[in-house]
């Protein structure tokens, strides 16, 4: 049992032997101790486990670690620079886009990809973009505001 | 999950050889949840992600050819597909959620024949051709029932060929929770006749011939007024009765016809 995997996680080369059944989210949390990625429903509905694999936002509870072999994975820990938060993280803080915080890492990872594909989304497009992420506290309003606000900041940065 | 062997071959020939009674793994959006619930116990998972010949969107003659491993998000955002078959790009952009669309594939959806999946409606209404490692199968004889298809054991869908028809549209009433189609209707005006295919309503995608005849005479939403859709044999679940779904077939067909009319 077990299969060797190598991938890049948050810019760092990682090699490990994993059981074929290991989910990517288990590998990140248990083996790499990157516990910023959460497990909510474990049935690919809630989006708390969203990470980026080769630049695409995916639900890491519904991907095997072996499927990510050879890929570049970014988790919530890899978004900021260490001392500085990513613009989307900053916007969630400023707009009070979180309450309990459980869904927040997934919300932010989804939002980052959304803004990469569509730098200037309408409110409707933001809400559609969040269809795969469930929040039980906020009612989404401040999350949507945070993403709209981050879009402005990122566009101003890109234009500068 | 029960234990399994995992292989990731780099060619279709290797994949078919490696299967050995196991399962092909494409996007995994249905298979992995099934494995997690221990609904299946394959000895081997053959991951198709490393096979270059299963990817790519090309136009060959009068056909749009989409590799089986093409993700829903890539179909939705393809400028070529938006130009030659916009209805298909729109359909792909409405599957599940953005995170599911980043993993799920057209080949996986077609091969699974989920009664509520979106792609089967497009394949049947557009009279697509399903290409496998060994033959070509017309969509009209591909979907044979609930989660069943004409595929033989170990047969692999490699690509899907669509005619390029602009006068086509898909309208779906999504389950508010899963975004699967409670009812989805694809309407295609081929120029030689109208084709209407329905997903989500029955055990498997089917054509609505009474609507097709009426729309052949008069391509307008009101053309199907007064045609009664039988609820017999339609799906019953927490979200809707067969009678509710029968009504949705008419409603979604009218919306799809209006969307075709609105195309330039």
HADDOCK unambig.tbl for C-alpha pairs under 7 A between the chains (distance, minus, plus):
assign (segid A and resid 20 and name CA) (segid B and resid 4 and name CA) 6.95 0.50 0.50
assign (segid A and resid 20 and name CA) (segid B and resid 5 and name CA) 6.96 0.50 0.50
assign (segid A and resid 20 and name CA) (segid B and resid 6 and name CA) 6.46 0.50 0.50
assign (segid A and resid 21 and name CA) (segid B and resid 1 and name CA) 6.66 0.50 0.50
assign (segid A and resid 21 and name CA) (segid B and resid 3 and name CA) 6.52 0.50 0.50
assign (segid A and resid 43 and name CA) (segid B and resid 33 and name CA) 6.54 0.50 0.50
assign (segid A and resid 56 and name CA) (segid B and resid 102 and name CA) 6.55 0.50 0.50
assign (segid A and resid 57 and name CA) (segid B and resid 99 and name CA) 5.79 0.50 0.50
assign (segid A and resid 57 and name CA) (segid B and resid 102 and name CA) 6.96 0.50 0.50
assign (segid A and resid 58 and name CA) (segid B and resid 99 and name CA) 4.78 0.50 0.50
assign (segid A and resid 58 and name CA) (segid B and resid 100 and name CA) 6.94 0.50 0.50
assign (segid A and resid 58 and name CA) (segid B and resid 102 and name CA) 6.45 0.50 0.50
assign (segid A and resid 58 and name CA) (segid B and resid 103 and name CA) 6.99 0.50 0.50
assign (segid A and resid 59 and name CA) (segid B and resid 99 and name CA) 6.31 0.50 0.50
assign (segid A and resid 62 and name CA) (segid B and resid 29 and name CA) 6.93 0.50 0.50
assign (segid A and resid 62 and name CA) (segid B and resid 32 and name CA) 6.18 0.50 0.50
assign (segid A and resid 62 and name CA) (segid B and resid 33 and name CA) 6.92 0.50 0.50
assign (segid A and resid 129 and name CA) (segid B and resid 98 and name CA) 6.34 0.50 0.50
assign (segid A and resid 131 and name CA) (segid B and resid 97 and name CA) 5.49 0.50 0.50
assign (segid A and resid 132 and name CA) (segid B and resid 97 and name CA) 4.96 0.50 0.50
assign (segid A and resid 132 and name CA) (segid B and resid 98 and name CA) 6.58 0.50 0.50
assign (segid A and resid 132 and name CA) (segid B and resid 99 and name CA) 6.40 0.50 0.50
